[in-house]
Amino acid sequence: MFNKDKHIVLFPEWKLKNKEYLKQLQIFFDKVDNIENEKLKNDIICQMLQCDKILTKIAQEKIEEASIKNS
């Protein structure tokens, strides 16, 4: 099921426009595809997405702080 709010948090517009981020994400998924153990593969993907979600939240907060400061 697609959750628009969750999608915006994980992949905000600024992230989807960053070619280097997308390139590195694709490299990660290409490497993970070579893992034969499906449970391990899914665990690694889920853990990476959790880390990415936390970093995205931190970045969003910093962007908002800078925006408020510059207003």
ABEGO torsion letter per residue (X at the ends): XBBAAAAAAABBAAAAABAAAAAAAAAAAAAAAABABAAAAAAAAAAAAAAAAAAAAAAAAAAAAAAAAAX
